[in-house]
């Protein structure tokens, strides 16, 4: 049972790290650069809508996650 708790803690730390990075503007700029380098073309309005949707999902997650 203890291993499950330790693994769950590690998973939560990884998720928190990802969420923290997704909140940073530089992450979105980097993602945009990677997408452009791959040759995918997304209109700025579409990219803005996608980023707002992802940030909204992060907000919903933050509302419902348990505090430590």
C-alpha beads as a LAMMPS data file, in Angstrom:
LAMMPS data file: protein, C-alpha beads

68 atoms
67 bonds

1 atom types
1 bond types

-500.0 500.0 xlo xhi
-500.0 500.0 ylo yhi
-500.0 500.0 zlo zhi

Masses

1 110.0

Atoms # bond

1 1 1 0.000 0.000 0.000
2 1 1 2.853 2.383 0.738
3 1 1 4.249 2.054 -2.790
4 1 1 0.915 3.191 -4.198
5 1 1 0.996 6.336 -2.065
6 1 1 4.577 7.105 -3.108
7 1 1 3.763 6.591 -6.788
8 1 1 0.656 8.768 -6.435
9 1 1 2.771 11.528 -4.876
10 1 1 5.279 11.330 -7.739
11 1 1 2.471 11.478 -10.285
12 1 1 0.954 14.520 -8.590
13 1 1 4.320 16.293 -8.575
14 1 1 4.712 15.647 -12.296
15 1 1 1.187 16.908 -12.979
16 1 1 1.814 20.015 -10.858
17 1 1 5.061 20.655 -12.746
18 1 1 3.287 20.372 -16.091
19 1 1 0.494 22.664 -14.945
20 1 1 2.990 25.213 -13.655
21 1 1 4.776 25.206 -17.015
22 1 1 1.503 25.516 -18.958
23 1 1 0.691 28.685 -17.015
24 1 1 3.820 30.394 -18.336
25 1 1 3.662 32.495 -21.501
26 1 1 7.078 31.262 -22.584
27 1 1 5.735 27.713 -22.754
28 1 1 3.045 28.801 -25.193
29 1 1 5.575 30.738 -27.247
30 1 1 7.775 27.651 -27.369
31 1 1 4.871 25.445 -28.409
32 1 1 3.997 27.915 -31.139
33 1 1 7.577 27.839 -32.364
34 1 1 7.642 24.035 -32.391
35 1 1 4.359 23.917 -34.294
36 1 1 5.669 26.447 -36.815
37 1 1 8.890 24.464 -37.217
38 1 1 6.862 21.357 -37.990
39 1 1 5.123 23.261 -40.760
40 1 1 1.680 23.367 -39.186
41 1 1 -0.077 26.630 -39.813
42 1 1 -2.558 27.853 -37.237
43 1 1 -4.183 31.245 -37.430
44 1 1 -3.295 33.501 -34.498
45 1 1 -6.977 33.628 -33.539
46 1 1 -7.190 29.842 -33.468
47 1 1 -4.004 29.558 -31.430
48 1 1 -5.350 32.126 -29.003
49 1 1 -8.625 30.210 -28.673
50 1 1 -6.772 26.942 -28.100
51 1 1 -4.530 28.457 -25.438
52 1 1 -7.510 30.042 -23.663
53 1 1 -9.303 26.669 -23.680
54 1 1 -6.266 24.888 -22.220
55 1 1 -5.839 27.539 -19.536
56 1 1 -9.542 27.196 -18.735
57 1 1 -9.141 23.441 -18.331
58 1 1 -6.196 24.018 -16.015
59 1 1 -8.375 26.382 -13.982
60 1 1 -11.100 23.752 -13.675
61 1 1 -8.493 21.220 -12.570
62 1 1 -7.155 23.640 -9.956
63 1 1 -10.659 24.213 -8.559
64 1 1 -11.302 20.506 -8.011
65 1 1 -7.903 19.157 -7.003
66 1 1 -7.187 18.357 -3.374
67 1 1 -4.791 20.498 -1.366
68 1 1 -1.848 18.809 0.318

Bonds

1 1 1 2
2 1 2 3
3 1 3 4
4 1 4 5
5 1 5 6
6 1 6 7
7 1 7 8
8 1 8 9
9 1 9 10
10 1 10 11
11 1 11 12
12 1 12 13
13 1 13 14
14 1 14 15
15 1 15 16
16 1 16 17
17 1 17 18
18 1 18 19
19 1 19 20
20 1 20 21
21 1 21 22
22 1 22 23
23 1 23 24
24 1 24 25
25 1 25 26
26 1 26 27
27 1 27 28
28 1 28 29
29 1 29 30
30 1 30 31
31 1 31 32
32 1 32 33
33 1 33 34
34 1 34 35
35 1 35 36
36 1 36 37
37 1 37 38
38 1 38 39
39 1 39 40
40 1 40 41
41 1 41 42
42 1 42 43
43 1 43 44
44 1 44 45
45 1 45 46
46 1 46 47
47 1 47 48
48 1 48 49
49 1 49 50
50 1 50 51
51 1 51 52
52 1 52 53
53 1 53 54
54 1 54 55
55 1 55 56
56 1 56 57
57 1 57 58
58 1 58 59
59 1 59 60
60 1 60 61
61 1 61 62
62 1 62 63
63 1 63 64
64 1 64 65
65 1 65 66
66 1 66 67
67 1 67 68
